[in-house]
Structure formats: C-alpha cells, structure tokens
Amino acid sequence: MKELQSYVTERDVAVAPDSPSRILRALRDAGQVDYVVTSRPKSEYLIRGVAA
C-alpha cells in the first residue's frame, strides 16, 4: 500500500490520504488486480495477480 500511495501522490498531490486504498479497491472491482489484506492496522496488502 505504501508503494501505491507513493505512486499516486507523486502523480497528483491533491489526492486525499485514503485515495490509494480506494484506487486499489476500484482496480480489484474492475478485475485488474487480485489482492488480500494481510494487516489492516499496518495497511499491508499481498498482491496475488495483475491483469495484463
């Protein structure tokens, strides 16, 4: 999640703090990313797959 947040922040500084998690959920809902949350308190995710 930290990498995703850094990626998003570098491209749009006006992003709300929780936007990376919303983006990740949207990508999952669109079938682009498969992930599981490994630690909610630490905001850690395990990416299991990415669509080509």
N, C-alpha and C positions, 0 to 999 in steps of 0.2 A: 504494500500500500504506500509506503514511503516513496518508493521509486515512481509509482503512478502519480502521487501528489506532486513530486518534484517536476515530473514531466509536464503535468498540466499547468503548474504555477509558472514554469519557465515560458510557457506559451501564452498565458493570459493572467496577468497579475490581479485582475479583478475577480478572480474565482473565489467563491465562498469556501471556507475551510472544509466543509463536508462534501464539496462537489466531486472530488476524486472517487469517493465511495458511490456516489450517485452515478457517475460515469461508468464505473466498473459494473454496477448492477444493470445499467442500460445495455452494456456490451454483453453481459450474460443473457439478459432477456432477448437480445437480438441473435443469440446463438453464436456470437463471435468469440466469447471467452468462457471457459469452464473453470470454475474455481470453488474452493471451500474456505470457510473462515476457520483458521486454526487457533486464533486467540482474539476474541473481541476486545478485551481490555488493552491489548497491545496493538490492535489493528493489524494483525498478521493474517495473510491470506496465502493459500497454496494454489498456484495456477496449474491446472491439470491439462489444459489444452487451449490452443488458439487456432481459430479458423484461418485458413489460407486465403 
